[in-house]
Amino acid sequence: MIDAIHPRAAIGHVHLKVADLPRAEAFYRDVLGFEVVTRYGSEASFLSAGGYHHHIGLNTWQSRGAPPAPQYSTGLFHVAILMPDRRELARAVKRILDHGVSLDGMSDHGVSEAVYLHDPDANGIEIYRDRDRSEWPTEPDGSVKMTLEPLDLSDLLSELAP
């Protein structure tokens, strides 16, 4: 029998192929708020939140000037960025909207609230916050019941009211 992965294992970072490094770096820095940690010349950039070595890697090693991957093909569906609480999710959404970036969707999954968008290279991004486990909806057998309800954007942004 194969043992399961350790329950505290986590996905540490994502490394994306991009067509235009300055454009991608500006998006992840200015729109999403990550900080540039280091650059490798004009071919790669590494960004983080809170001084970590990197959460997002961007490179043009195999993709400079390339078009986005076709929508109906295999590959990354989205990368998910977990915010620590609802207020920080609201701040992230406001920053995105203030930069004129459109949201592709918004959902209340019962266990979490999420917004969806794409970066300039058409990579999918989910920005979300988890609810406390005690609030998760469950089935009669005790299993988690994920939902797909609309997220009220006005209510979310009201978190930022003074």
C-alpha positions, -999 to +999 in steps of 0.1 A: +000+000+000+013+034-009+012+060+019-006+093+012+014+125+010+020+142+043-011+163+053+010+195+058+025+193+023+018+225+004+024+238-031+051+264-027+052+283-060+042+284-096+065+291-125+049+304-157+061+307-193+052+342-205+056+359-239+067+394-226+085+395-193+081+432-185+044+430-192+039+399-171+061+413-143+041+445-142+008+426-140+019+404-111+036+434-093+012+462-099-022+445-103-018+416-079+007+433-055+036+408-055+071+421-049+100+415-073+126+395-054+151+389-082+156+389-120+177+368-143+186+393-169+158+399-194+145+363-193+131+356-158+117+373-128+107+360-094+081+376-072+068+370-037+045+381-009+061+389+024+098+383+015+096+346+006+122+336-020+094+334-046+058+325-050+056+334-087+083+326-113+080+341-148+102+333-177+106+336-215+131+308-219+108+289-242+080+314-248+093+348-258+067+364-281+046+332-282+008+332-283-012+319-253-019+282-252-052+273-269-082+274-246-092+238-253-059+221-246-042+205-217-022+226-193-027+248-163-063+257-156-055+283-130-032+291-101-049+298-068-037+326-045-050+322-010-057+354+009-056+352+048-091+366+053-121+382+036-109+418+040-076+410+022-096+393-005-116+425-009-084+445-010-070+423-037-102+425-058-103+463-054-067+466-066-075+444-096-106+465-105-087+498-099-062+487-125-090+481-150-086+444-151-118+425-157-129+396-136-139+364-154-161+352-126-169+352-089-181+322-068-191+313-033-180+276-030-194+273+006-159+264+018-144+295+002-151+327-018-132+332-050-127+356-079-113+345-113-093+364-139-065+359-165-031+374-167-018+390-200-007+355-212-042+340-206-030+320-175-060+315-152-058+330-117-081+323-088-078+347-058-097+333-028-102+331+009-111+300+029-139+300+054-132+286+088-137+248+087-165+251+113-185+270+086-180+245+058-213+230+045-215+193+049-235+164+035-256+142+058-227+117+059-204+145+071-184+149+039-177+184+026-204+199+003-188+223-021-212+248-037-212+270-068-232+300-058-227+336-070-204+358-050-219+392-040-191+416-051-207+446-034-209+427-001-173+416-005-161+451-012-181+464+018-154+448+039-133+479+030-158+504+044-143+524+073 
